[in-house]
Amino acid sequence: MKKSYITLALLAIFTIAFASCREKTTGEKVEDAVESVGEDIEDGIDEVGDAIDGGK
């Protein structure tokens, strides 16, 4: 009985480990890139706003 619990626990651990190590799909890579560009644009807008406020 105890062996079956240990076996099930190990199987669950291996399943979680392999599922978390999978490669990103193309869609996920594109989504990450779009989010990165959006963050860069927001940072640029903030910098421009700061420069305008500092000039007054």
All heavy atoms as TSV, in Angstrom:
chain	resi	resn	atom	element	x	y	z
A	1	MET	N	N	0.823	-1.188	0.000
A	1	MET	CA	C	0.000	0.000	0.000
A	1	MET	C	C	0.874	1.261	0.000
A	1	MET	O	O	0.614	2.187	-0.740
A	1	MET	CB	C	-0.913	-0.032	1.223
A	1	MET	CG	C	-1.867	1.107	1.306
A	1	MET	SD	S	-3.261	0.759	0.261
A	1	MET	CE	C	-4.354	2.009	0.776
A	2	LYS	N	N	1.905	1.254	0.845
A	2	LYS	CA	C	2.787	2.404	0.949
A	2	LYS	C	C	3.577	2.600	-0.355
A	2	LYS	O	O	3.798	3.732	-0.773
A	2	LYS	CB	C	3.738	2.208	2.131
A	2	LYS	CG	C	4.536	3.431	2.475
A	2	LYS	CD	C	5.347	3.201	3.733
A	2	LYS	CE	C	6.116	4.429	4.110
A	2	LYS	NZ	N	6.918	4.216	5.313
A	3	LYS	N	N	3.957	1.497	-1.002
A	3	LYS	CA	C	4.695	1.592	-2.258
A	3	LYS	C	C	3.866	2.260	-3.349
A	3	LYS	O	O	4.391	3.034	-4.144
A	3	LYS	CB	C	5.110	0.196	-2.736
A	3	LYS	CG	C	6.456	-0.226	-2.315
A	3	LYS	CD	C	6.818	-1.521	-3.004
A	3	LYS	CE	C	8.265	-1.830	-2.800
A	3	LYS	NZ	N	8.643	-3.098	-3.412
A	4	SER	N	N	2.580	1.981	-3.375
A	4	SER	CA	C	1.739	2.569	-4.422
A	4	SER	C	C	1.621	4.081	-4.231
A	4	SER	O	O	1.587	4.829	-5.213
A	4	SER	CB	C	0.355	1.920	-4.446
A	4	SER	OG	O	-0.330	2.145	-3.234
A	5	TYR	N	N	1.564	4.564	-2.977
A	5	TYR	CA	C	1.514	6.008	-2.734
A	5	TYR	C	C	2.813	6.674	-3.177
A	5	TYR	O	O	2.799	7.744	-3.779
A	5	TYR	CB	C	1.266	6.309	-1.259
A	5	TYR	CG	C	-0.152	6.042	-0.811
A	5	TYR	CD1	C	-0.399	5.323	0.344
A	5	TYR	CD2	C	-1.236	6.515	-1.528
A	5	TYR	CE1	C	-1.692	5.066	0.772
A	5	TYR	CE2	C	-2.532	6.267	-1.120
A	5	TYR	CZ	C	-2.760	5.544	0.031
A	5	TYR	OH	O	-4.036	5.310	0.441
A	6	ILE	N	N	3.925	6.040	-2.887
A	6	ILE	CA	C	5.219	6.589	-3.287
A	6	ILE	C	C	5.330	6.620	-4.804
A	6	ILE	O	O	5.783	7.605	-5.387
A	6	ILE	CB	C	6.374	5.785	-2.655
A	6	ILE	CG1	C	6.359	5.978	-1.131
A	6	ILE	CG2	C	7.707	6.206	-3.236
A	6	ILE	CD1	C	7.339	5.107	-0.389
A	7	THR	N	N	4.887	5.563	-5.444
A	7	THR	CA	C	4.926	5.497	-6.904
A	7	THR	C	C	4.049	6.585	-7.520
A	7	THR	O	O	4.462	7.265	-8.467
A	7	THR	CB	C	4.466	4.111	-7.391
A	7	THR	OG1	O	5.281	3.115	-6.786
A	7	THR	CG2	C	4.563	3.996	-8.892
A	8	LEU	N	N	2.856	6.758	-6.990
A	8	LEU	CA	C	1.967	7.809	-7.499
A	8	LEU	C	C	2.549	9.191	-7.272
A	8	LEU	O	O	2.452	10.069	-8.132
A	8	LEU	CB	C	0.592	7.698	-6.844
A	8	LEU	CG	C	-0.268	6.529	-7.302
A	8	LEU	CD1	C	-1.540	6.448	-6.469
A	8	LEU	CD2	C	-0.604	6.652	-8.771
A	9	ALA	N	N	3.175	9.411	-6.134
A	9	ALA	CA	C	3.786	10.700	-5.848
A	9	ALA	C	C	4.930	10.987	-6.820
A	9	ALA	O	O	5.047	12.095	-7.348
A	9	ALA	CB	C	4.285	10.745	-4.410
A	10	LEU	N	N	5.769	10.004	-7.069
A	10	LEU	CA	C	6.876	10.181	-8.018
A	10	LEU	C	C	6.355	10.434	-9.426
A	10	LEU	O	O	6.895	11.273	-10.156
A	10	LEU	CB	C	7.798	8.970	-7.999
A	10	LEU	CG	C	8.669	8.824	-6.748
A	10	LEU	CD1	C	9.423	7.495	-6.789
A	10	LEU	CD2	C	9.633	9.979	-6.641
A	11	LEU	N	N	5.319	9.729	-9.814
A	11	LEU	CA	C	4.722	9.926	-11.138
A	11	LEU	C	C	4.181	11.349	-11.267
A	11	LEU	O	O	4.388	12.009	-12.298
A	11	LEU	CB	C	3.610	8.903	-11.369
A	11	LEU	CG	C	2.902	8.976	-12.711
A	11	LEU	CD1	C	3.886	8.709	-13.847
A	11	LEU	CD2	C	1.780	7.960	-12.767
A	12	ALA	N	N	3.534	11.837	-10.231
A	12	ALA	CA	C	3.009	13.204	-10.256
A	12	ALA	C	C	4.141	14.227	-10.355
A	12	ALA	O	O	4.051	15.199	-11.113
A	12	ALA	CB	C	2.170	13.465	-9.009
A	13	ILE	N	N	5.218	14.006	-9.624
A	13	ILE	CA	C	6.352	14.931	-9.659
A	13	ILE	C	C	6.977	14.968	-11.054
A	13	ILE	O	O	7.263	16.039	-11.593
A	13	ILE	CB	C	7.397	14.545	-8.595
A	13	ILE	CG1	C	6.837	14.820	-7.201
A	13	ILE	CG2	C	8.712	15.285	-8.810
A	13	ILE	CD1	C	7.675	14.260	-6.077
A	14	PHE	N	N	7.182	13.803	-11.662
A	14	PHE	CA	C	7.757	13.757	-13.004
A	14	PHE	C	C	6.828	14.401	-14.028
A	14	PHE	O	O	7.289	15.108	-14.930
A	14	PHE	CB	C	8.076	12.321	-13.417
A	14	PHE	CG	C	9.311	11.772	-12.769
A	14	PHE	CD1	C	9.259	10.589	-12.059
A	14	PHE	CD2	C	10.524	12.430	-12.857
A	14	PHE	CE1	C	10.387	10.067	-11.450
A	14	PHE	CE2	C	11.667	11.926	-12.252
A	14	PHE	CZ	C	11.591	10.743	-11.542
A	15	THR	N	N	5.543	14.205	-13.893
A	15	THR	CA	C	4.588	14.812	-14.825
A	15	THR	C	C	4.643	16.326	-14.742
A	15	THR	O	O	4.680	17.017	-15.765
A	15	THR	CB	C	3.159	14.312	-14.510
A	15	THR	OG1	O	3.132	12.892	-14.589
A	15	THR	CG2	C	2.149	14.903	-15.466
A	16	ILE	N	N	4.670	16.855	-13.535
A	16	ILE	CA	C	4.736	18.307	-13.356
A	16	ILE	C	C	6.063	18.855	-13.882
A	16	ILE	O	O	6.104	19.892	-14.542
A	16	ILE	CB	C	4.532	18.668	-11.874
A	16	ILE	CG1	C	3.096	18.359	-11.462
A	16	ILE	CG2	C	4.854	20.132	-11.612
A	16	ILE	CD1	C	2.858	18.427	-9.968
A	17	ALA	N	N	7.133	18.146	-13.620
A	17	ALA	CA	C	8.453	18.608	-14.068
A	17	ALA	C	C	8.542	18.666	-15.587
A	17	ALA	O	O	9.040	19.640	-16.148
A	17	ALA	CB	C	9.537	17.697	-13.508
A	18	PHE	N	N	8.045	17.655	-16.258
A	18	PHE	CA	C	8.117	17.647	-17.719
A	18	PHE	C	C	7.154	18.642	-18.336
A	18	PHE	O	O	7.449	19.241	-19.373
A	18	PHE	CB	C	7.856	16.246	-18.272
A	18	PHE	CG	C	9.024	15.319	-18.105
A	18	PHE	CD1	C	8.894	14.146	-17.382
A	18	PHE	CD2	C	10.260	15.614	-18.657
A	18	PHE	CE1	C	9.969	13.285	-17.210
A	18	PHE	CE2	C	11.335	14.765	-18.501
A	18	PHE	CZ	C	11.197	13.597	-17.771
A	19	ALA	N	N	6.016	18.859	-17.718
A	19	ALA	CA	C	5.052	19.817	-18.251
A	19	ALA	C	C	5.580	21.242	-18.135
A	19	ALA	O	O	5.317	22.081	-19.002
A	19	ALA	CB	C	3.727	19.693	-17.523
A	20	SER	N	N	6.337	21.539	-17.091
A	20	SER	CA	C	6.835	22.892	-16.908
A	20	SER	C	C	8.066	23.184	-17.762
A	20	SER	O	O	8.436	24.338	-17.932
A	20	SER	CB	C	7.162	23.143	-15.433
A	20	SER	OG	O	8.234	22.333	-15.029
A	21	CYS	N	N	8.703	22.175	-18.323
A	21	CYS	CA	C	9.920	22.367	-19.106
A	21	CYS	C	C	9.657	22.370	-20.608
A	21	CYS	O	O	10.601	22.296	-21.397
A	21	CYS	CB	C	10.934	21.269	-18.784
A	21	CYS	SG	S	11.553	21.361	-17.100
A	22	ARG	N	N	8.423	22.461	-21.015
A	22	ARG	CA	C	8.112	22.393	-22.437
A	22	ARG	C	C	8.546	23.679	-23.139
A	22	ARG	O	O	8.692	24.724	-22.523
A	22	ARG	CB	C	6.629	22.147	-22.656
A	22	ARG	CG	C	5.756	23.299	-22.219
A	22	ARG	CD	C	4.296	23.018	-22.513
A	22	ARG	NE	N	3.462	24.089	-22.041
A	22	ARG	CZ	C	3.253	25.223	-22.683
A	22	ARG	NH1	N	3.824	25.425	-23.850
A	22	ARG	NH2	N	2.486	26.152	-22.186
A	23	GLU	N	N	8.726	23.566	-24.436
A	23	GLU	CA	C	9.105	24.719	-25.244
A	23	GLU	C	C	7.898	25.628	-25.447
A	23	GLU	O	O	6.762	25.179	-25.463
A	23	GLU	CB	C	9.602	24.264	-26.618
A	23	GLU	CG	C	10.971	23.655	-26.610
A	23	GLU	CD	C	12.058	24.673	-26.407
A	23	GLU	OE1	O	11.941	25.798	-26.915
A	23	GLU	OE2	O	13.016	24.351	-25.704
A	24	LYS	N	N	8.158	26.909	-25.607
A	24	LYS	CA	C	7.071	27.836	-25.891
A	24	LYS	C	C	6.624	27.666	-27.338
A	24	LYS	O	O	7.441	27.418	-28.221
A	24	LYS	CB	C	7.537	29.277	-25.696
A	24	LYS	CG	C	7.703	29.683	-24.277
A	24	LYS	CD	C	8.015	31.152	-24.193
A	24	LYS	CE	C	8.077	31.599	-22.757
A	24	LYS	NZ	N	8.313	33.038	-22.670
A	25	THR	N	N	5.336	27.825	-27.576
A	25	THR	CA	C	4.819	27.774	-28.935
A	25	THR	C	C	5.118	29.102	-29.620
A	25	THR	O	O	5.474	30.094	-28.970
A	25	THR	CB	C	3.303	27.519	-28.943
A	25	THR	OG1	O	2.651	28.635	-28.322
A	25	THR	CG2	C	2.946	26.231	-28.235
A	26	THR	N	N	4.945	29.131	-30.913
A	26	THR	CA	C	5.180	30.359	-31.668
A	26	THR	C	C	4.249	31.466	-31.187
A	26	THR	O	O	4.658	32.619	-31.047
A	26	THR	CB	C	4.965	30.108	-33.171
A	26	THR	OG1	O	5.821	29.039	-33.574
A	26	THR	CG2	C	5.272	31.331	-33.992
A	27	GLY	N	N	3.008	31.108	-30.909
A	27	GLY	CA	C	2.047	32.101	-30.426
A	27	GLY	C	C	2.475	32.702	-29.103
A	27	GLY	O	O	2.333	33.910	-28.883
A	28	GLU	N	N	3.003	31.886	-28.209
A	28	GLU	CA	C	3.464	32.391	-26.913
A	28	GLU	C	C	4.672	33.298	-27.086
A	28	GLU	O	O	4.805	34.318	-26.395
A	28	GLU	CB	C	3.796	31.234	-25.982
A	28	GLU	CG	C	2.580	30.460	-25.520
A	28	GLU	CD	C	2.928	29.191	-24.775
A	28	GLU	OE1	O	4.000	28.591	-25.046
A	28	GLU	OE2	O	2.136	28.786	-23.917
A	29	LYS	N	N	5.558	32.953	-28.015
A	29	LYS	CA	C	6.731	33.788	-28.273
A	29	LYS	C	C	6.307	35.141	-28.835
A	29	LYS	O	O	6.845	36.181	-28.442
A	29	LYS	CB	C	7.679	33.090	-29.239
A	29	LYS	CG	C	8.382	31.892	-28.639
A	29	LYS	CD	C	9.273	31.221	-29.667
A	29	LYS	CE	C	9.903	29.954	-29.109
A	29	LYS	NZ	N	10.709	29.259	-30.113
A	30	VAL	N	N	5.332	35.131	-29.745
A	30	VAL	CA	C	4.841	36.381	-30.334
A	30	VAL	C	C	4.171	37.231	-29.260
A	30	VAL	O	O	4.385	38.445	-29.187
A	30	VAL	CB	C	3.862	36.083	-31.494
A	30	VAL	CG1	C	3.134	37.342	-31.931
A	30	VAL	CG2	C	4.596	35.455	-32.661
A	31	GLU	N	N	3.383	36.592	-28.410
A	31	GLU	CA	C	2.710	37.316	-27.332
A	31	GLU	C	C	3.721	37.974	-26.402
A	31	GLU	O	O	3.565	39.139	-26.022
A	31	GLU	CB	C	1.826	36.355	-26.545
A	31	GLU	CG	C	1.014	37.015	-25.457
A	31	GLU	CD	C	0.131	36.030	-24.720
A	31	GLU	OE1	O	-0.129	34.930	-25.242
A	31	GLU	OE2	O	-0.286	36.379	-23.602
A	32	ASP	N	N	4.778	37.267	-26.058
A	32	ASP	CA	C	5.820	37.828	-25.203
A	32	ASP	C	C	6.498	39.016	-25.877
A	32	ASP	O	O	6.794	40.029	-25.236
A	32	ASP	CB	C	6.863	36.766	-24.851
A	32	ASP	CG	C	6.332	35.725	-23.871
A	32	ASP	OD1	O	5.267	35.965	-23.259
A	32	ASP	OD2	O	6.985	34.671	-23.729
A	33	ALA	N	N	6.750	38.896	-27.182
A	33	ALA	CA	C	7.402	39.977	-27.914
A	33	ALA	C	C	6.505	41.211	-27.968
A	33	ALA	O	O	6.988	42.339	-27.794
A	33	ALA	CB	C	7.759	39.521	-29.324
A	34	VAL	N	N	5.209	41.012	-28.201
A	34	VAL	CA	C	4.279	42.140	-28.258
A	34	VAL	C	C	4.199	42.829	-26.907
A	34	VAL	O	O	4.196	44.067	-26.821
A	34	VAL	CB	C	2.884	41.651	-28.726
A	34	VAL	CG1	C	1.832	42.727	-28.524
A	34	VAL	CG2	C	2.939	41.213	-30.178
A	35	GLU	N	N	4.149	42.056	-25.829
A	35	GLU	CA	C	4.116	42.645	-24.489
A	35	GLU	C	C	5.387	43.445	-24.215
A	35	GLU	O	O	5.337	44.521	-23.626
A	35	GLU	CB	C	3.949	41.554	-23.439
A	35	GLU	CG	C	2.564	40.945	-23.412
A	35	GLU	CD	C	2.447	39.794	-22.432
A	35	GLU	OE1	O	3.433	39.497	-21.711
A	35	GLU	OE2	O	1.369	39.185	-22.379
A	36	SER	N	N	6.513	42.930	-24.657
A	36	SER	CA	C	7.781	43.623	-24.450
A	36	SER	C	C	7.803	44.955	-25.194
A	36	SER	O	O	8.240	45.976	-24.646
A	36	SER	CB	C	8.935	42.736	-24.908
A	36	SER	OG	O	10.150	43.406	-24.791
A	37	VAL	N	N	7.329	44.952	-26.423
A	37	VAL	CA	C	7.291	46.189	-27.215
A	37	VAL	C	C	6.347	47.186	-26.555
A	37	VAL	O	O	6.652	48.384	-26.466
A	37	VAL	CB	C	6.866	45.888	-28.666
A	37	VAL	CG1	C	6.545	47.171	-29.423
A	37	VAL	CG2	C	7.958	45.115	-29.385
A	38	GLY	N	N	5.200	46.713	-26.081
A	38	GLY	CA	C	4.254	47.601	-25.403
A	38	GLY	C	C	4.858	48.239	-24.168
A	38	GLY	O	O	4.672	49.431	-23.919
A	39	GLU	N	N	5.600	47.454	-23.398
A	39	GLU	CA	C	6.254	47.995	-22.207
A	39	GLU	C	C	7.313	49.022	-22.587
A	39	GLU	O	O	7.456	50.057	-21.921
A	39	GLU	CB	C	6.875	46.868	-21.392
A	39	GLU	CG	C	5.850	45.972	-20.723
A	39	GLU	CD	C	6.467	44.724	-20.106
A	39	GLU	OE1	O	7.701	44.549	-20.182
A	39	GLU	OE2	O	5.699	43.919	-19.543
A	40	ASP	N	N	8.058	48.755	-23.664
A	40	ASP	CA	C	9.072	49.703	-24.119
A	40	ASP	C	C	8.435	51.014	-24.556
A	40	ASP	O	O	8.972	52.098	-24.290
A	40	ASP	CB	C	9.888	49.106	-25.264
A	40	ASP	CG	C	10.794	47.974	-24.808
A	40	ASP	OD1	O	11.030	47.855	-23.587
A	40	ASP	OD2	O	11.262	47.204	-25.683
A	41	ILE	N	N	7.299	50.939	-25.237
A	41	ILE	CA	C	6.601	52.151	-25.675
A	41	ILE	C	C	6.132	52.945	-24.468
A	41	ILE	O	O	6.283	54.176	-24.423
A	41	ILE	CB	C	5.416	51.789	-26.605
A	41	ILE	CG1	C	5.952	51.266	-27.940
A	41	ILE	CG2	C	4.497	52.990	-26.820
A	41	ILE	CD1	C	4.890	50.704	-28.855
A	42	GLU	N	N	5.569	52.263	-23.476
A	42	GLU	CA	C	5.116	52.947	-22.262
A	42	GLU	C	C	6.284	53.633	-21.556
A	42	GLU	O	O	6.150	54.768	-21.089
A	42	GLU	CB	C	4.440	51.965	-21.315
A	42	GLU	CG	C	3.081	51.496	-21.778
A	42	GLU	CD	C	2.464	50.476	-20.838
A	42	GLU	OE1	O	3.040	50.222	-19.758
A	42	GLU	OE2	O	1.409	49.934	-21.192
A	43	ASP	N	N	7.425	52.963	-21.487
A	43	ASP	CA	C	8.607	53.560	-20.860
A	43	ASP	C	C	9.046	54.804	-21.618
A	43	ASP	O	O	9.417	55.818	-21.020
A	43	ASP	CB	C	9.750	52.546	-20.796
A	43	ASP	CG	C	9.482	51.415	-19.822
A	43	ASP	OD1	O	8.572	51.554	-18.968
A	43	ASP	OD2	O	10.184	50.381	-19.917
A	44	GLY	N	N	9.012	54.737	-22.952
A	44	GLY	CA	C	9.388	55.884	-23.779
A	44	GLY	C	C	8.449	57.054	-23.564
A	44	GLY	O	O	8.885	58.209	-23.476
A	45	ILE	N	N	7.163	56.774	-23.479
A	45	ILE	CA	C	6.184	57.833	-23.251
A	45	ILE	C	C	6.414	58.486	-21.896
A	45	ILE	O	O	6.349	59.716	-21.761
A	45	ILE	CB	C	4.748	57.268	-23.355
A	45	ILE	CG1	C	4.440	56.907	-24.809
A	45	ILE	CG2	C	3.718	58.262	-22.822
A	45	ILE	CD1	C	3.139	56.150	-24.994
A	46	ASP	N	N	6.709	57.674	-20.887
A	46	ASP	CA	C	6.989	58.214	-19.557
A	46	ASP	C	C	8.221	59.114	-19.578
A	46	ASP	O	O	8.237	60.186	-18.957
A	46	ASP	CB	C	7.182	57.087	-18.536
A	46	ASP	CG	C	5.884	56.359	-18.214
A	46	ASP	OD1	O	4.800	56.917	-18.472
A	46	ASP	OD2	O	5.973	55.212	-17.707
A	47	GLU	N	N	9.255	58.703	-20.290
A	47	GLU	CA	C	10.481	59.502	-20.372
A	47	GLU	C	C	10.220	60.836	-21.076
A	47	GLU	O	O	10.713	61.878	-20.654
A	47	GLU	CB	C	11.578	58.725	-21.085
A	47	GLU	CG	C	12.132	57.569	-20.274
A	47	GLU	CD	C	13.180	56.764	-21.035
A	47	GLU	OE1	O	13.648	57.233	-22.096
A	47	GLU	OE2	O	13.519	55.666	-20.556
A	48	VAL	N	N	9.440	60.793	-22.153
A	48	VAL	CA	C	9.125	62.027	-22.871
A	48	VAL	C	C	8.299	62.951	-21.980
A	48	VAL	O	O	8.534	64.168	-21.924
A	48	VAL	CB	C	8.384	61.714	-24.193
A	48	VAL	CG1	C	7.806	62.965	-24.817
A	48	VAL	CG2	C	9.301	61.024	-25.175
A	49	GLY	N	N	7.335	62.361	-21.267
A	49	GLY	CA	C	6.533	63.176	-20.347
A	49	GLY	C	C	7.361	63.820	-19.266
A	49	GLY	O	O	7.166	64.987	-18.921
A	50	ASP	N	N	8.311	63.068	-18.737
A	50	ASP	CA	C	9.210	63.608	-17.707
A	50	ASP	C	C	10.063	64.729	-18.273
A	50	ASP	O	O	10.308	65.743	-17.609
A	50	ASP	CB	C	10.088	62.517	-17.119
A	50	ASP	CG	C	9.303	61.506	-16.276
A	50	ASP	OD1	O	8.153	61.829	-15.881
A	50	ASP	OD2	O	9.833	60.419	-16.020
A	51	ALA	N	N	10.535	64.563	-19.504
A	51	ALA	CA	C	11.374	65.588	-20.126
A	51	ALA	C	C	10.561	66.856	-20.378
A	51	ALA	O	O	11.052	67.968	-20.176
A	51	ALA	CB	C	11.953	65.075	-21.435
A	52	ILE	N	N	9.306	66.698	-20.761
A	52	ILE	CA	C	8.461	67.878	-21.013
A	52	ILE	C	C	8.170	68.588	-19.697
A	52	ILE	O	O	8.235	69.802	-19.610
A	52	ILE	CB	C	7.147	67.451	-21.707
A	52	ILE	CG1	C	7.443	67.014	-23.133
A	52	ILE	CG2	C	6.141	68.593	-21.698
A	52	ILE	CD1	C	6.259	66.390	-23.853
A	53	ASP	N	N	7.863	67.818	-18.654
A	53	ASP	CA	C	7.567	68.423	-17.354
A	53	ASP	C	C	8.805	69.097	-16.777
A	53	ASP	O	O	8.694	70.140	-16.129
A	53	ASP	CB	C	7.059	67.365	-16.374
A	53	ASP	CG	C	5.670	66.860	-16.719
A	53	ASP	OD1	O	4.951	67.567	-17.477
A	53	ASP	OD2	O	5.289	65.774	-16.258
A	54	GLY	N	N	9.962	68.548	-17.016
A	54	GLY	CA	C	11.199	69.129	-16.495
A	54	GLY	C	C	11.582	70.409	-17.210
A	54	GLY	O	O	12.261	71.255	-16.659
A	55	GLY	N	N	11.125	70.583	-18.444
A	55	GLY	CA	C	11.462	71.763	-19.232
A	55	GLY	C	C	10.631	72.982	-18.890
A	55	GLY	O	O	10.977	74.093	-19.237
A	56	LYS	N	N	9.537	72.787	-18.182
A	56	LYS	CA	C	8.652	73.926	-17.870
A	56	LYS	C	C	9.070	74.621	-16.612
A	56	LYS	O	O	9.594	74.203	-15.702
A	56	LYS	CB	C	7.215	73.439	-17.730
A	56	LYS	CG	C	6.623	73.037	-19.049
A	56	LYS	CD	C	5.172	72.687	-18.892
A	56	LYS	CE	C	4.559	72.379	-20.240
A	56	LYS	NZ	N	3.179	72.043	-20.147
